[in-house]
Amino acid sequence: MFDAAATLETIPARLRIAFARTLVATLLTTDLTELGDAALTDDLLALIELGETVRALTILFAGAWEPRGVWAGTPARSARAWLAHHSTLGVAGAGRLLRAGRFVHD
C-alpha cells in the first residue's frame, strides 16, 4: 500500500505547501457525481477535518510570522494591515488571525 506520510516527508519543507495546493487544485476537478453516497459522506467529513487542520496551521504560521516583523520594511502600518492587503482576509479577519497566532505563540 502507498504510504503517503512517508512520501510527503521526502518533500522539502519549503515545497510542501506548494504540493498541497496542487493536490487541492486536483481535488477541484473531482466529478462528484461519480462518488457513491458513502464515499461522498466520508470525503465531506474528511474535508471538514482537513479545513480545521489547515485553520490551525494558519494560526501557527501567523504566530511565528508576526514577531519576525517581515512586514516592517513595507509601507504597511501594521502586520494586520499588511496581511489584510496581501491576502483575502479583511482587516478584522487579519486581526483575529494574528491575535490567535499570538495566543498560540506565547
Disulfide bonds with the S-S distance in Angstrom:
none
